[in-house]
């Protein structure tokens, strides 16, 4: 433990333990902060010696002080706009979804479109809601509601009619229209097919998107998140370009957190977009916002059979189908694009969920390393639902981080009903191999993918350790552990969400651990979860969040 005695402390933390992130367990210590930095991590007497009459003394009351959480894969503008619109994310039944839509329609009678989202696929047979369901509560207003995964949408008859989508409309190459027996759109649009309707929906205005970002920021601060990487900076179906929203918030100093923006790679285009991305990076370094990453979505999701697999999906009878999912970017083009982007100094942030997509992403990184040599761009692969055993060790050898969304690594209806039966038992056992990746030396970073799932880091950490969902997650009932051999320790999971994500965000030199000289980006928990059974991790609550030593969230007493 060290201290910097050259400054007076603005705040000191006493009466609890500190998870510094530099060791496997919390330590008995007090912490002093001043001038936005950590001054000392030492015994209480030494820390109190830095205080004077104006110093705030925070009694941790047996709680835990730790580095601010950093979400390495999140969509706050999308989530915030959804929070302010027709938001279904707090419900988990058809009746409750329809009640929310009906109430929104009553409260917004002049709205040309009802837009929002947050519905869960496991509520519906086959994961596909119908237009007739929505027609019951909104027969006249067109409705388009994205699902919680962001890979599909639910529309009513009025929406299809207004968009001109009917039985003769062909499926796009990157998506699918779920259909009734005669070919009429049934109500669910998958992947690129969402755009067939979304292009007719009025997008959120710049002011609405800005309000959404600020609302999302407040929510994330209440959960102890002090930095994040927005995993999709650009325009995509149903959502306007959010680049300007961040630049505005940064210029107006309304952006309190440190944000890395992952610029969207347009999969309909090729290498000609790289100069545009470079220009966006140049103009997207404003205040606390840095658009220095590029997001490449290589595949879809397993629940709608668009995740890219090495072997085909199974049908309901357990027989192989002709479908092995999608590769949104041709592997040859992917290798060239990644090599060019790496040479330009971009970080690559992959969406790679299926084992084929993971391999294609790793192959592209191998090609980049062969072409450019080893660098420090800190590429990472997000989601990693299925990783072939042959590829586990490649993360460490290529210096690629494993960006985990731990809340998904549990038995829940979407997993047990819409995923495992169509993968088969052998392939299902390869899902979310956090333990294998760690044992093979991969660097773990962590994110939530909010609005896809809860942004609460403590819930994600709970699942990473226990491999079961905690009490309180909508629609989920804790059950048997999900391949518990892949569990992480509490220290490993916390480190992924702090120092790990700080590394991915190129912030590890100034954040991610509690050490003198680093920014005072800190979180206070009401308890030390190390002192309780692992089954109680999710019961911990954030009571205070600090950025640069300023309290940006304080829980109500």
Buried (B, 14 or more C-beta within 10 A) or exposed (E): BEBBEEBBBBBBBBBBBBBBBBEEEBEEBBBBBBBBBBBBBBBBEBBBBBBEEEBEBBEBEEBBBBBBBBBBBBBBBBBBBBBBBBBBBEBBEEEBBBBBBBEBBEEBEEBEBBBBBBBBBBBBEEBBBBBEBBBEBBEEBBBBBBBBBBBBBBBBBBBBBBBEBEEEBEBBEBBBBBBEEEEBBBBBBBBBBBBBBBEBBEBBEBEBBBBBBBBBBEBBBBBBBBBBBBBBBBBBBBBBBBBEBBBBBBEEEBBBBBBBBBBBBBBEEBEEBBEEBBEBBEEBBBBBBBBBBBBBBBBBBBBBBBBBBBBBBBEEEEEEEEBBBBBBBEBEEBBBBBBBBBBBEBBBBBBBBBBBBBBBBBBBBBBBBEBBEEBEBBBBBBBBBBBBEEBBBBBBEBBBBBBBBBBBBBBBBBBBBBBBBBBBEEBBBBBBBBBBBBEBEBBBBBBBBBBBBBBBBBBBBBBBBBBBBBBEBBBBEBEEBBBEEBBBBBBBBBBBBBBBBBBBBBBBEBBBBBBBEBBBBBBBBBBBBBEEEEBBBBBBBBBBBBBBBBBBBEEEE
